[in-house]
Amino acid sequence: MPETSFSREEIQSFAQLSPFELKDKFIQLATAAQADKPGQKGTTTRAMLNAGRGNPNWIATGPREAFYALGYFALDESRRVWTADNLGGMPEKKGIGERFDSWVRRHPELPGVELLERCVLHALERFGFDKDAYVHELTDAITGDNYPVPDRMLVHAEQVVRGYVGDEMFDKRPPAGNLSLFATEGGTAAMCYIFDSLMKNGVLHKGDKIALMTPVFTPYIEIPELDTFEFEVVNVSASLFAETGVRQWRYPEEEVAKLADPSVKLVCLVNPSNPPSLALSERVADQIKDIVATSNPNLLIVTDDVYGTFVPGFRSIAADLPRNTLLVYSYSKHYGCTGWRLGVIGLNDDNVIDEMIAAFPQDQKDRLAKRYGTLTLEPEKIRFIDRMVADSRSVALNHTAGLSLPQQVMMSLFSLFDMLEEGQAYKERIRQIVHRRLDLLLEGAQMKISEDDKRAGYYIELDLLAEAERVHGQDFADFLEKNYEPVDPLFRLAEQTSVVLLNGGGFDGPQWSVRVSLANLDDLDYLKIGHHLRRIFNDYAAEWDRAKPPA
């Protein structure tokens, strides 16, 4: 194959972009490569294979059917109160539980009604809800006829989601104490709210030192660089190798030890990681626990655990360090619901953030009392998780804060579905999907990765420079570094094969690494991507051979 049509200088300039912006350039190239060539109009064009997106190509149908069935019940309840052309009333609480049972019996043919009934029964049995209160919350919420009350999260919805988090993020062994939840517009909103409120409350200050466990989701790299924060960033790098040319994507002890510095105020991690897609090892979790217990007791931890359900027996570091950890979770990847924007922030009621705020000097307390003084006569007693809710609506609009009620219903039904046998079977099925795609990718690429029982497999990060050393030795790796930019392979893939991947360097990973999403294409597409990746790799090897001086 020919080299890319771009000069090295042009490639260098594009490489400055975020991987998600650079992806758009690759898509343009891949699309252009699909067009008919002069004199070849009507020829078969190859499909663009965009494995740069993390959006899964599966959805959970059962809980959605239950959601739609609930909507029909809610409309019947509305018309029961007030009937006119296209006009109904607000559902009534008294006796709604019995009316729900009767309605279910009358509509056995409605898709989703059986699952809806079992979800409601499970919630009543597991959490001991009052039936009228719970069914009314669901019915009123799916109708969307009220502001969220409480604004942080509906009372029953919070308990249901807490149960889901306990099952899936804490391996059914939640830590002591109560986990309070704030329902947010996906994990992205959660990230924004956390950073914003930590700054607004003076827990973090502009220029503070924070740590990132890298490679990591790009926004965690880019947010600290904004002029609002300008944090000093310390990278804790997953730089261990399993063997020559095969990255382990694990953290050396000396890297984790950077967190022992008391000037490091906060550490952010994605667990399982993005892109390597590995859950944190017990060794590293234990080391962080020891650091918090000894040298850095006020270290704040933000853990983004969106891929946790893809690892059997997953247990978040929020279970080990509940007092120090803000847990972020999104339903988007597991349930194929990125468009629903369903996320939560979890914070144990016993936490160091509230303790730090309570210990502030009086002038800082006075400043915060003024900020939150319109919300209560005792603003100093507002917990940090509720301050995030207020800050999310600039405090003045706190009374209208909160995730929309239909979204909270969908979140509840996803959670309850997971607690049933069907939900567990669904979880196993999507785990099998990503691992099957990983196997096909590696088969096509003829590349080797480390064995790891904590691999989520939602993404894979492949280090092409390490692969060069593994297959052809250090001289070949040196040749690549000397003669090409690290993103050169991605330009070649886009131009020559219409394959779109992301550059691992944009995630603060090795510059010559690439991220492949295993979630968004058909299974056999990954075999094709693997073959294309190997062909590009072999082209470099051929160029290396031609560049060797004659023997």
C-alpha positions in Angstrom: 0.0 0.0 0.0 1.2 3.6 -0.5 2.1 5.9 2.3 -0.5 8.4 3.6 -1.0 11.5 1.3 -0.3 13.8 4.2 3.2 15.2 5.0 4.7 14.6 8.4 4.3 18.2 9.3 0.6 18.1 8.5 0.2 15.0 10.6 2.0 16.7 13.4 -0.4 19.6 13.4 -3.5 17.4 13.4 -2.0 15.3 16.3 -2.5 18.4 18.6 -6.2 17.8 18.5 -8.3 15.9 21.1 -8.7 12.3 19.9 -12.5 12.9 19.5 -11.8 15.9 17.3 -9.1 14.1 15.4 -11.6 11.3 14.9 -13.7 13.6 12.8 -10.7 14.1 10.5 -10.3 10.3 10.1 -14.0 10.0 9.3 -13.6 12.6 6.5 -10.7 10.6 5.1 -12.5 7.3 5.4 -15.6 8.7 3.7 -13.6 10.3 0.9 -11.9 6.9 0.4 -15.3 5.3 -0.2 -16.1 7.6 -3.2 -16.0 6.4 -6.7 -12.6 6.9 -8.3 -12.3 8.5 -11.8 -13.3 6.0 -14.5 -14.6 3.6 -11.8 -18.1 5.0 -11.2 -20.5 2.4 -9.8 -17.7 0.2 -8.4 -18.3 -1.5 -5.1 -17.1 0.8 -2.3 -15.8 -0.5 1.0 -17.8 0.2 4.2 -16.4 2.6 6.7 -15.6 0.8 10.0 -15.7 3.4 12.8 -14.4 1.7 15.9 -13.6 5.1 17.4 -17.0 5.4 19.0 -17.8 4.0 22.5 -21.6 4.0 21.8 -22.7 0.3 21.9 -24.8 -1.2 19.1 -27.0 -3.2 21.5 -29.9 -2.0 23.6 -31.8 -3.6 26.5 -35.3 -4.1 25.1 -37.1 -5.6 28.2 -36.9 -2.6 30.6 -37.8 -0.3 27.7 -41.0 -2.3 27.0 -41.8 -2.1 30.8 -41.3 1.7 30.6 -43.7 2.0 27.7 -46.3 -0.2 29.4 -46.1 1.9 32.5 -46.8 5.0 30.3 -50.1 3.5 29.2 -51.1 2.8 32.8 -50.2 6.4 33.8 -52.3 7.8 31.0 -55.3 5.7 32.2 -54.7 7.0 35.7 -54.6 10.6 34.3 -57.9 10.1 32.4 -59.5 8.6 35.5 -59.0 11.9 37.3 -60.0 14.3 34.5 -61.2 13.4 31.0 -61.5 15.8 28.1 -60.2 16.0 24.6 -56.4 15.5 24.9 -56.6 16.6 28.6 -56.2 14.6 31.7 -55.5 15.1 35.4 -52.6 14.4 37.8 -52.6 10.7 38.9 -54.1 10.1 42.4 -52.1 8.3 45.1 -54.9 6.7 47.2 -55.6 3.1 46.0 -53.3 3.3 43.0 -51.5 0.0 44.0 -54.7 -2.0 43.7 -55.7 -0.2 40.5 -52.3 -1.1 39.1 -52.8 -4.8 39.9 -56.3 -4.7 38.2 -54.9 -2.9 35.2 -52.1 -5.5 34.8 -54.7 -8.3 34.8 -56.8 -6.5 32.2 -53.8 -6.0 29.8 -51.9 -9.3 29.6 -51.3 -8.8 25.9 -49.4 -5.5 26.3 -45.7 -5.8 25.6 -43.7 -5.2 28.8 -46.6 -5.5 31.2 -45.4 -8.8 32.7 -41.8 -7.5 33.3 -43.2 -4.3 34.7 -45.3 -6.2 37.2 -42.3 -8.3 38.3 -40.1 -5.2 38.6 -42.7 -3.5 40.9 -43.2 -6.7 42.9 -39.4 -7.1 43.4 -39.1 -3.5 44.5 -41.9 -3.9 47.1 -40.4 -7.1 48.4 -36.7 -6.1 48.5 -37.1 -2.5 49.7 -40.3 -2.8 51.7 -42.0 0.1 50.0 -45.6 1.2 50.7 -47.4 0.0 47.5 -49.5 3.1 46.9 -46.5 5.4 47.5 -44.2 3.5 45.1 -46.6 2.9 42.3 -47.7 6.6 42.6 -44.1 7.7 42.3 -43.6 5.7 39.2 -46.9 6.8 37.7 -46.5 10.5 38.5 -42.9 10.5 37.4 -43.4 8.9 34.0 -46.2 11.4 33.4 -43.6 14.2 34.1 -46.2 16.5 35.6 -44.2 17.7 38.5 -40.7 19.1 39.3 -38.4 16.5 40.9 -39.1 16.3 44.6 -36.7 15.9 46.3 -34.6 17.6 43.7 -31.5 15.4 44.3 -33.4 12.2 43.5 -36.9 10.7 44.0 -37.2 8.9 47.3 -38.0 5.4 46.0 -35.8 5.8 42.9 -32.8 6.5 45.1 -33.3 3.4 47.1 -33.7 1.2 44.0 -30.6 2.7 42.4 -28.7 2.3 45.6 -29.6 -1.3 45.6 -28.3 -1.6 42.0 -25.0 0.1 42.9 -24.7 -2.2 45.9 -25.1 -5.2 43.6 -23.1 -4.2 40.6 -20.5 -1.7 41.9 -19.9 -3.2 45.4 -20.3 -6.9 44.5 -23.3 -7.2 46.8 -21.0 -6.2 49.7 -21.7 -2.5 50.2 -19.6 -0.6 52.8 -21.0 0.6 56.1 -23.0 3.7 56.1 -25.5 5.2 53.7 -24.7 6.0 50.1 -26.6 9.2 49.0 -27.2 9.6 45.3 -27.6 12.5 43.0 -29.2 11.6 39.6 -27.4 13.4 36.8 -27.6 13.8 33.0 -25.2 11.0 32.4 -21.7 10.6 33.7 -20.5 13.6 31.8 -22.7 15.9 33.8 -21.6 14.2 37.0 -18.0 15.0 36.1 -18.8 18.7 35.6 -20.9 19.0 38.8 -18.1 17.4 40.9 -15.3 19.6 39.7 -17.5 22.7 39.8 -18.7 22.2 43.4 -15.3 21.2 44.8 -14.1 24.6 43.5 -17.2 26.6 44.5 -16.9 25.2 48.1 -13.2 25.9 48.4 -12.3 22.2 48.7 -10.1 22.6 45.6 -8.5 25.8 44.5 -7.1 27.0 41.2 -3.6 25.6 40.7 -4.0 22.7 43.2 -2.2 19.5 42.5 -4.3 16.6 41.4 -3.5 13.1 40.0 -4.8 11.2 37.0 -4.4 7.4 36.7 -3.5 7.2 33.0 -4.4 6.2 30.3 -7.7 7.9 31.1 -10.9 9.2 29.4 -9.8 12.4 27.6 -12.1 14.9 29.4 -10.3 14.1 32.7 -7.2 15.3 31.0 -8.7 18.4 29.4 -10.9 19.7 32.2 -8.0 20.3 34.6 -6.3 22.4 31.9 -9.2 24.9 31.6 -8.5 28.4 32.9 -11.2 27.8 35.6 -9.0 25.2 37.2 -5.4 25.2 35.9 -4.6 22.3 38.1 -1.1 20.9 38.4 -1.5 17.4 37.1 0.5 14.4 38.3 0.2 11.3 36.0 0.1 7.9 37.7 1.0 5.8 34.6 0.0 2.2 33.9 3.4 1.4 32.5 4.1 -2.3 33.5 4.8 -4.9 30.8 3.8 -8.6 31.0 6.7 -9.5 28.7 8.7 -7.8 26.0 6.4 -6.0 23.6 3.2 -6.9 25.6 1.8 -4.2 27.8 0.2 -5.2 31.1 -1.5 -1.8 31.5 -0.9 -2.1 35.3 0.4 0.5 37.7 3.9 0.1 39.2 4.1 0.5 43.0 6.3 3.6 42.6 3.7 5.3 40.3 0.9 4.8 42.8 3.2 6.0 45.6 2.9 9.5 44.0 -0.5 9.7 45.8 1.2 9.7 49.2 2.2 13.3 48.7 -0.2 15.3 50.8 -0.1 18.1 48.3 -2.0 15.8 45.9 -5.6 16.8 46.8 -7.5 14.5 44.4 -7.0 11.5 42.1 -9.3 10.7 39.2 -9.6 7.2 37.7 -11.8 5.3 35.3 -12.4 1.8 36.7 -12.3 -0.4 34.6 -9.9 1.9 32.7 -10.6 3.6 29.4 -9.0 2.7 27.0 -7.1 -0.4 28.5 -10.4 -1.7 29.9 -9.0 -3.3 33.1 -10.5 -3.2 36.6 -8.2 -1.9 39.3 -6.1 -4.7 40.8 -6.4 -5.6 44.5 -2.7 -4.8 44.9 -3.2 -1.2 43.7 -6.4 -0.8 45.7 -4.7 -2.0 48.8 -1.8 0.4 48.2 -4.2 3.4 47.8 -6.0 2.3 51.0 -2.7 2.3 52.9 -1.8 5.7 51.6 -5.2 7.1 52.8 -4.7 5.4 56.1 -1.3 6.9 56.6 0.3 9.7 54.6 -2.7 11.4 52.7 -5.9 10.9 54.8 -7.8 13.7 53.0 -7.0 12.4 49.5 -10.2 12.7 47.4 -11.0 10.1 44.9 -13.2 10.4 41.9 -13.9 7.0 40.4 -15.8 6.6 37.1 -17.1 3.1 37.1 -19.3 3.0 34.0 -17.7 -0.2 32.7 -17.8 -2.1 36.0 -20.6 -4.4 35.0 -18.4 -5.9 32.3 -16.1 -7.5 34.9 -17.3 -10.4 37.0 -17.1 -9.7 40.7 -16.2 -6.1 40.1 -15.8 -4.0 43.3 -15.3 -0.3 43.2 -12.7 1.5 45.2 -15.7 3.4 46.7 -16.4 0.2 48.6 -12.9 0.2 50.1 -12.6 3.9 50.7 -16.2 5.2 51.1 -15.2 8.3 53.2 -12.9 9.6 50.5 -14.6 8.6 47.3 -17.1 10.2 44.9 -18.5 7.4 42.8 -19.7 8.2 39.2 -21.8 5.7 37.4 -23.6 5.8 34.1 -26.2 3.4 32.7 -25.2 4.3 29.1 -22.9 1.5 28.0 -24.5 -1.4 29.9 -28.0 -0.8 28.6 -27.2 0.9 25.3 -28.9 4.1 26.4 -26.4 6.9 25.8 -29.2 9.1 24.5 -31.2 8.8 27.8 -28.4 10.6 29.8 -28.7 8.5 32.9 -26.0 8.8 35.6 -25.5 9.1 39.3 -23.0 10.5 41.8 -22.7 8.5 45.0 -21.2 9.8 48.2 -21.3 8.1 51.6 -23.0 10.2 54.3 -19.8 9.9 56.4 -17.2 11.6 54.2 -14.1 13.7 54.4 -15.5 16.5 52.2 -18.2 17.4 54.6 -15.6 17.2 57.4 -13.2 19.5 55.6 -16.0 22.1 54.9 -17.0 22.0 58.6 -13.4 22.7 59.6 -13.0 25.7 57.4 -12.0 29.0 59.0 -14.9 31.4 59.8 -14.4 33.7 56.8 -14.8 30.7 54.4 -17.8 29.5 56.3 -19.3 33.0 56.0 -18.7 33.1 52.3 -20.5 29.7 51.8 -23.3 30.7 54.2 -24.0 33.7 51.9 -23.8 31.5 48.8 -26.4 28.9 50.1 -28.2 31.2 52.6 -31.4 31.4 50.4 -31.9 27.7 50.7 -32.1 27.3 54.4 -31.7 29.1 57.7 -28.8 26.8 58.5 -26.7 26.7 55.3 -23.7 25.3 57.2 -25.6 22.1 57.6 -26.1 21.5 53.8 -24.2 18.4 52.8 -21.8 18.5 49.9 -23.9 16.2 47.8 -26.8 18.6 48.1 -24.5 21.6 47.4 -23.8 19.9 44.1 -27.5 19.9 43.3 -27.8 23.6 44.1 -24.6 24.5 42.2 -25.9 22.5 39.2 -28.6 25.2 38.9 -26.5 28.2 40.0 -28.1 27.9 43.5 -30.9 30.4 42.7 -32.7 27.7 40.6 -32.2 24.9 43.1 -36.0 24.5 43.4 -36.1 23.4 39.8 -33.0 21.2 39.9 -32.8 17.5 39.4 -32.9 14.9 36.6 -36.2 14.8 34.7 -38.7 12.3 36.3 -39.2 10.1 33.2 -35.4 9.6 33.2 -35.5 8.6 36.8 -38.2 6.0 36.0 -36.1 4.6 33.2 -33.1 4.4 35.6 -35.2 2.6 38.2 -36.5 0.0 35.7 -33.0 -0.6 34.4 -31.9 -1.2 38.0 -34.8 -3.5 38.8 -34.3 -5.5 35.6 -30.8 -6.2 36.6 -32.0 -7.7 39.9 -34.1 -10.3 38.0 -32.8 -13.4 36.3 -33.4 -11.9 32.9 -31.2 -8.9 33.8 -28.3 -11.2 34.9 -28.6 -13.2 31.7 -28.5 -10.0 29.7 -25.4 -9.0 31.5 -23.6 -12.2 30.7 -24.7 -11.9 27.0 -23.1 -8.4 26.5 -20.0 -9.5 28.3 -19.7 -12.4 25.8 -20.3 -10.0 22.9 -17.3 -7.8 23.6 -15.0 -10.6 24.4 -15.9 -12.4 21.2 -15.2 -9.2 19.2 -11.8 -8.9 21.0 -10.9 -12.4 20.0 -11.7 -11.7 16.4 -9.8 -8.4 16.4 -6.7 -10.1 17.8 -7.0 -13.0 15.4 -7.0 -10.6 12.4 -4.2 -8.4 13.8 -2.1 -11.4 15.0 -1.3 -9.3 18.1 -0.7 -10.5 21.6 -2.2 -9.0 24.8 -1.7 -10.0 28.4 -4.0 -12.4 30.1 -6.1 -10.7 32.8 -9.2 -11.9 34.6 -10.2 -8.3 35.3 -10.5 -7.3 31.7 -13.8 -5.7 30.8 -13.1 -5.9 27.1 -15.2 -2.9 26.2 -12.2 -1.3 24.6 -8.7 -2.5 23.8 -5.6 -0.3 23.7 -2.9 -1.7 21.4 0.6 -0.3 21.5 2.0 -0.6 18.0 5.5 0.4 19.0 5.6 -2.4 21.6 4.2 -4.7 18.9 7.0 -3.6 16.6 9.6 -4.6 19.2 7.9 -7.9 19.9 7.8 -9.0 16.3 10.9 -7.5 14.7 13.0 -6.2 17.5 14.1 -2.8 18.8 15.7 -1.7 15.5 12.3 -1.8 13.8 10.7 0.2 16.7 13.5 2.8 16.5 12.9 3.0 12.7 9.2 3.8 13.2 9.9 6.5 15.8 12.5 8.2 13.7 10.6 8.2 10.4 6.9 8.6 11.3 4.5 10.4 13.6 2.7 8.2 16.2 -0.7 8.9 14.5 0.6 8.0 11.0 -0.9 4.5 11.2 -4.4 6.0 11.9 -4.1 8.2 8.9 -3.2 5.2 6.8 -6.0 3.2 8.1 -8.5 5.9 7.4 -7.2 6.7 3.9 -6.4 3.2 2.7 -9.0 1.0 4.5 -11.8 3.3 5.7 -11.1 2.2 9.3 -11.4 4.8 12.0 -9.6 4.3 15.4 -8.6 6.7 18.1 -5.0 7.6 19.1 -4.1 6.3 22.5 -1.8 9.3 23.1 -4.9 11.4 23.4 -5.8 9.5 26.5 -2.3 10.0 28.0 -1.3 6.5 26.9 1.7 5.6 24.9 2.0 7.8 21.8 2.0 4.9 19.4 -1.0 3.1 20.9 -4.5 3.0 19.4 -7.9 2.6 21.0 -10.4 0.2 19.5 -14.0 0.2 20.7 -15.4 -3.3 20.8 -18.9 -2.2 21.3 -20.2 -0.5 18.2 -19.7 -2.7 15.2 -20.8 -6.2 14.1 -18.6 -9.1 15.2 -16.9 -9.9 11.9 -16.1 -6.2 11.4 -13.4 -6.6 14.1 -11.8 -9.5 12.2 -11.6 -7.1 9.2 -10.2 -4.3 11.3 -7.6 -6.7 12.6 -6.6 -7.7 9.1 -6.3 -4.1 8.0 -4.2 -3.2 11.1 -1.8 -6.1 10.3 -1.5 -5.0 6.7 -0.6 -1.5 7.7 1.9 -2.9 10.2 3.4 -5.1 7.5 3.7 -2.2 5.2 5.9 -0.4 7.8 8.0 -3.6 8.0 8.4 -3.6 4.2 9.5 0.0 4.3 12.0 -0.8 7.0 13.4 -3.6 4.9 13.8 -1.3 1.9 15.5 1.3 4.0 18.2 -1.1 5.3 21.6 -0.6 3.8 22.8 -3.5 1.4 24.5 -6.3 3.2 
